[in-house]
Structures are given as C-alpha cells and as structure tokens.
Amino acid sequence: AVAGFAESDLTIQVENDSLVVSGEREDTRAYAHRGISSRKFSRSFRLAEHVVVNSAELTNGILVINVEKIIPEEKKP
C-alpha cells in the first residue's frame, strides 16, 4: 500500500536479483495533522532465480507488481 503517493513519486528498479521500490513526495505545505505519512521510503524484495518483473500498476493507493518465473528450456524436466 502506497496511499498518498502518485506514480511520478514512485521508483521501481530491478538491481542484482532484487526488486527495489522507493518513493518520495515533495510537499511543502504545513499541516496541523496529516493522516497519511509522506516521508520517503525504500523497500527491497529478493527475487528468485529466473524471475522477471513484467509490469507495475498503481490503483487507488495499491501498487501491484506482476512477476513471472521463466525457466530456460535446458532447466525444464
């Protein structure tokens, strides 16, 4: 869940068999109370061997990342 973040605020990268999702919002307005945090974040997920990231979609504050395991022909039984 990345509520409060727009697609332009998010970065999704695949680095060394890891999926890295990070986000940063620039909001200079002053608030008395803010229900949703807007601080920057970074989260890393280790990808299994032969897994590729196909797509990512942000809908109503929920980030969905589609991955697929593609096994080479020489590794199939």
Phi, psi and omega per residue, in radians:
A1 nan 2.227 3.133
V2 -2.267 0.881 -3.110
A3 -1.034 2.384 3.118
G4 1.615 -0.173 3.135
F5 -1.792 2.428 3.048
A6 -1.637 2.927 3.118
E7 -1.025 -0.622 -3.127
S8 -1.227 -0.296 3.125
D9 -1.508 -0.219 -3.047
L10 -1.824 2.565 3.048
T11 -2.238 2.243 3.122
I12 -2.146 2.123 -3.096
Q13 -2.356 2.620 3.008
V14 -1.944 2.058 -3.096
E15 -2.334 2.099 3.040
N16 0.870 0.952 3.139
D17 1.072 0.457 3.061
S18 -2.257 2.471 3.048
L19 -1.730 2.131 -3.101
V20 -2.007 2.095 3.089
V21 -1.967 2.157 3.127
S22 -2.378 2.718 -3.134
G23 -2.595 2.583 3.119
E24 -2.650 2.214 3.100
R25 -1.922 2.465 3.043
E26 -1.926 1.833 3.140
D27 -2.310 1.932 -3.066
T28 -1.673 0.047 3.135
R29 -1.262 2.588 3.113
A30 -1.646 2.373 -3.120
Y31 -2.167 2.578 3.000
A32 -1.370 -0.632 3.096
H33 -2.627 2.376 3.103
R34 -2.179 2.058 -3.086
G35 -1.294 -0.611 -3.116
I36 -1.901 2.216 -3.126
S37 -1.167 2.520 -3.138
S38 -2.143 0.282 3.128
R39 -1.263 2.774 -3.111
K40 -1.286 2.703 -3.121
F41 -2.527 2.835 3.035
S42 -2.598 2.292 -3.123
R43 -2.325 2.350 -3.089
S44 -2.062 2.398 3.120
F45 -2.195 2.266 3.115
R46 -1.364 2.226 3.129
L47 -1.648 2.444 3.085
A48 -1.227 2.911 3.137
E49 -1.106 2.416 3.105
H50 1.196 0.395 3.091
V51 -1.750 2.303 3.113
V52 -2.114 2.614 3.090
V53 -1.591 2.120 -3.117
N54 -1.561 -0.805 -3.072
S55 -2.812 2.919 3.060
A56 -2.465 2.471 -3.091
E57 -2.458 2.337 3.108
L58 -1.941 2.063 -3.136
T59 -2.356 2.095 3.083
N60 0.901 0.724 3.080
G61 1.451 0.056 3.121
I62 -1.934 2.145 3.115
L63 -1.677 2.128 3.118
V64 -1.984 2.138 3.127
I65 -2.004 2.123 -3.123
N66 -1.655 2.174 3.107
V67 -2.119 2.738 -3.131
E68 -2.460 2.411 3.082
K69 -1.653 2.038 -3.128
I70 -1.956 1.905 -3.119
I71 -1.607 2.207 3.113
P72 -1.092 2.673 -3.104
E73 -0.996 -0.673 -3.109
E74 -1.230 -0.266 3.120
K75 -1.684 -0.214 -3.125
K76 -1.285 2.569 3.126
P77 -1.223 nan nan
